[in-house]
Amino acid sequence: MSLRHALLGLLGEEPASGYDLLKTFEDSLANVWPATQSQVYGELARLAEAGLVEVGAEGPRGRKEYSITPAGREEMRHWLTRVKPAPLAKRSEILLRVFFLGQVAPAEARAYLRGQAETAERRTRELATMKESVERKEGDLPAHGLMALEWGLRFNAMHAEWARWAESRIREETRGRPPEAARRIVPGG
C-alpha cells in the first residue's frame, strides 16, 4: 500500500483539506498506514500534478480542499482490484532481537519481552479508543475502517499475549539455576 492510495481512498469518500486528511490519518489510519504532515502535503502535490486530485476550493490562510478526479477514481479502482498487495512484512526487528536474547542476562531478556507486552497493551487501549470514535461515524469508510482497526486490536492483543508467554518461558528455563549458569540461555546448555 502507498500513501498515494490511502489519500486517494480518503478523497474518494469526500473532498478534504490536507489538515482534514492528516487528522483522519491520526484518528483512524495510524494503525494501517501512519503519515506525517510533510508526507501528506508532499503526496497531495504529486497527486495534483498527476491529475489524480484537484483543488476544488481555496480558503483563508491558503487552505486547499482537494477532491478526487475521475482519473484518480480509476487509479484507486485499479489498485483495489488489479494490484496484488505486498505480503505482510517478512522482516521484524522485534523478532530478530528475540532470536538473539540468549546473549543477554535472563533478567534483561525478560525486561525486553515485558516492554513488548506493555507496548502492545498500550497500543490495544489506544486502538480501542479509536474504535469508539470510528463507530460513531457513518459511511463506508468507518465500516471498512473498523475491519482494519479490528485487525490491529487482535494483532496487538496477540503480540502482548505472546510476549508475556515468552517472558514466562525464560523465567521457567532459568528457575533454579545458579546466577552464573543463568547468565545466558543457550539452547541445549
C-alpha positions in Angstrom: 0.0 0.0 0.0 1.2 3.5 -0.6 0.4 6.9 0.9 -0.9 7.7 -2.6 -3.6 5.2 -2.4 -4.5 6.0 1.1 -5.1 9.6 0.2 -7.0 8.7 -3.0 -9.2 6.4 -0.9 -9.9 9.1 1.6 -10.7 11.6 -1.1 -12.9 9.1 -2.8 -15.1 9.3 0.2 -15.3 13.1 0.3 -13.3 16.2 -0.5 -10.9 17.3 2.2 -8.1 19.7 3.1 -4.6 18.4 3.9 -5.3 19.2 7.5 -8.5 17.1 7.4 -6.7 14.2 5.8 -3.9 14.4 8.4 -6.5 14.3 11.2 -8.1 11.2 9.6 -4.7 9.5 9.5 -4.1 10.3 13.1 -7.7 9.3 14.2 -8.2 6.2 12.2 -5.5 5.2 9.7 -2.5 5.3 12.1 -3.0 1.5 12.7 -2.8 0.8 9.0 -0.6 3.4 7.4 0.8 6.3 9.5 1.8 9.5 7.8 3.4 12.8 8.7 2.3 16.3 7.7 5.1 16.7 5.2 4.4 13.3 3.7 0.6 14.1 3.3 1.2 17.6 1.8 4.0 16.4 -0.5 1.9 13.5 -1.8 -1.1 15.8 -2.4 1.1 18.0 -4.6 2.3 14.9 -6.6 -1.3 13.7 -6.9 -2.5 17.1 -8.2 0.5 17.2 -10.6 -0.5 13.7 -11.9 -4.1 14.8 -12.4 -5.5 12.3 -9.8 -6.8 15.0 -7.5 -7.7 18.6 -7.9 -8.1 21.7 -5.7 -11.8 22.3 -5.5 -11.8 25.3 -3.3 -9.3 27.6 -1.5 -10.0 29.2 1.8 -8.3 31.5 4.2 -4.6 31.1 5.0 -4.0 29.0 1.9 -6.3 26.2 2.9 -7.0 24.0 -0.1 -9.8 21.5 -0.3 -8.8 18.5 -2.6 -11.2 16.2 -4.4 -10.5 13.1 -6.4 -10.7 13.3 -10.2 -12.1 10.6 -12.5 -8.6 9.5 -13.3 -7.9 9.3 -9.5 -11.0 7.1 -9.1 -9.8 4.8 -11.9 -6.4 4.6 -10.3 -8.0 3.7 -7.0 -10.2 1.1 -8.6 -7.3 -0.4 -10.5 -5.2 -0.6 -7.3 -8.0 -2.2 -5.3 -8.9 -4.8 -7.9 -5.8 -5.5 -10.0 -2.7 -4.9 -7.9 -1.7 -7.7 -5.6 -0.9 -6.5 -2.1 2.6 -7.0 -0.7 2.7 -9.8 1.8 2.8 -8.9 5.5 6.3 -7.7 6.4 8.8 -10.5 6.4 11.3 -8.6 8.5 10.7 -7.9 12.1 13.3 -6.1 14.3 11.3 -7.2 17.3 11.7 -10.9 16.4 15.3 -10.6 15.3 16.1 -9.3 18.8 14.1 -12.2 20.4 16.2 -14.6 18.3 19.3 -13.3 20.0 18.0 -12.7 23.5 20.1 -15.7 24.7 23.1 -13.4 24.5 22.0 -11.2 27.4 21.2 -12.0 31.0 17.7 -13.6 31.6 16.6 -10.5 33.5 17.4 -8.3 30.6 15.6 -10.7 28.2 12.5 -10.8 30.4 12.6 -7.0 30.7 12.7 -6.7 26.9 9.7 -9.0 26.5 7.8 -7.3 29.3 8.4 -4.0 27.4 7.0 -5.6 24.3 3.9 -6.7 26.1 3.4 -3.3 27.7 3.7 -1.5 24.4 1.3 -3.9 22.7 -1.2 -3.5 25.6 -0.9 0.3 25.4 -1.5 0.2 21.7 -4.5 -2.0 22.2 -6.0 0.6 24.6 -5.3 3.4 22.1 -7.0 1.4 19.3 -10.0 0.6 21.4 -10.4 4.4 22.0 -10.0 4.9 18.3 -12.6 2.2 17.6 -15.2 4.0 19.8 -14.7 7.2 17.7 -14.9 5.4 14.4 -18.1 3.5 15.4 -19.9 6.8 16.0 -19.3 7.9 12.3 -21.4 6.7 9.4 -20.5 5.7 5.9 -18.4 3.1 4.1 -15.0 4.3 5.3 -15.8 3.9 9.0 -17.4 0.4 8.3 -14.4 -0.8 6.4 -12.0 1.1 8.6 -13.4 -0.9 11.6 -12.3 -4.1 9.9 -8.8 -2.8 9.6 -9.0 -1.5 13.2 -10.1 -4.9 14.4 -7.0 -6.5 12.8 -4.9 -4.0 14.8 -6.7 -4.8 18.0 -6.3 -8.6 17.5 -2.7 -8.3 16.4 -1.7 -6.2 19.4 -3.6 -8.5 21.8 -1.8 -11.5 20.3 1.6 -9.6 20.5 1.0 -8.9 24.2 -0.1 -12.4 25.0 2.9 -13.9 23.1 5.4 -11.5 24.8 4.0 -12.4 28.3 4.3 -16.2 27.3 7.9 -15.7 26.1 8.8 -13.8 29.3 7.4 -16.7 31.4 9.3 -19.2 29.3 12.6 -17.6 30.1 11.7 -17.4 33.8 10.9 -21.1 33.8 14.1 -22.1 31.9 16.3 -20.2 34.3 14.5 -21.1 37.6 16.8 -22.9 40.0 20.0 -22.2 38.0 22.9 -20.6 39.9 23.4 -17.0 38.8 26.5 -17.7 36.8 24.7 -20.6 34.9 21.6 -18.4 34.3 23.6 -15.6 32.8 23.0 -16.8 29.3 20.3 -19.1 27.9 22.0 -21.3 25.3 20.0 -24.0 23.5 21.0 -27.4 24.9 23.1 -25.7 27.5 
